[in-house]
Amino acid sequence: MSEKKIFIIAGEASGDLHASNLIKEWKILLPGTLFSGWGGDRMEKEGTTIHKHIRDLSFMGFLEVLLNLKTILRNIKICKNQIQSFQPDAIVLIDFPGFNLRIAKWAKQNNIPVIYYISPQIWAWKQSRIKLIKRDITKMYCILPFEKKFYSSFDFEVSYLGHPLLDEIINFKSKASSFALSTEKPILALLPGSRMQEVKRKLPLMIEASKAFPDYQVVVACSSTIDQSFYRSWADDSVLLVVGKTYEILNEASMALVTSGTATLEAALFQVPQVVCYKSSAISYRIAKSLVKIKYISLVNLIMNKEVVTELIQDACAVENMKNELLLLETNQPKRTAMINDYKSLSSMLGENGASKRIATDIIETFFQNKGN
């Protein structure tokens, strides 16, 4: 079998994480594969040649996308040129649908197999994208258990082989960590997100709410793609800023304020009682509210199909509400116990660990074994 070349595109931190784990398993199964693409530090660490970093790609919300449309369209053109130069055997797309579905259309027209790993959340909104997915995607791998049934209702078969976060957290817990927060106080963790826009919108509120809990050490999980001085704009010296150590923080946290997204699931798998926060620009929120068709925004509640964790959305994402919900987590033991029990059920629903290896194996067997040269 000749050396294979894969172009892989991740547009945000969670995508970089999942892509890096996929690449790690892939290299064991099919040594010599060359990886090139768009992503972050984790993908680069696994040997991927990174042409554009995720720090330059994160535009969040309808208004923000419109304001940056010229840049996004230029990026799409640049990406197509890079793919043509690389001449990959396949493209692997990681979530990031606004960008990646455009690349998928072009790749299909150029007879390049398109593997989509981590489905766009079309069950939440833009279900019309199913037509594009069925037309342009060669193979889809989902990481949420209910997505398989959703796609089946549109006569499109996808694979669900488990959630890769289980591996990441098991691997973390299996390693002896020398990391320790220098405090004897319980930890109140603040996870404001990985994009500058969302940090700017939510971190000041989180910091203000945390002042009502002087018996806790407040720790902010900072993204390595954002300069620490940006966080320090709102956090005084009593607040610890810790860069690129989210799991270490969650491993020690007693409770947390968490931006909606992958972090809500990570907090749940670490069994940290949490309050979920979501706030976007007023225009983006109004547009989203008119389009989104789901009851919940956090992955925890979506997977469990009930309210396990409180969601503070838009106007409700306010300092006083954050204080009140944290106080409940601190003082209401039955609420904490119920949440932890639901977290355990959630973990069981996600299946067994080993998802990244199973997905890498399936891709290689489907696309590359006995297929050439």
Secondary structure by P-SEA (a helix, b strand, c coil): ccbbbbbbbbccaaaaaaaaaaaaaaaaacccccccccccaaaaaacccccccccccccccaaaaaaaaaaaaaaaaaaaaaaaaacccbbbbccccccaaaaaaaaaaaccbbbbccccccccccccaaaaaaacccbbbbcccaaaaaaaaacbbbbbcccaaaaaaaaaaacccccccccccccccccccccaaaaaacaaaaaaaaccccccbbbbbcccccccccccccccccbbbbcccaaaaaaccccccccccaaaaaaaaaccbbbbbbbccaaaaaaaaaccccccccaaaaaaccccccccccccccaaaaaaaaaaaaccaaaaaaaaaaaaaaaaaacccaaaaaaaaaaaaaccccccc
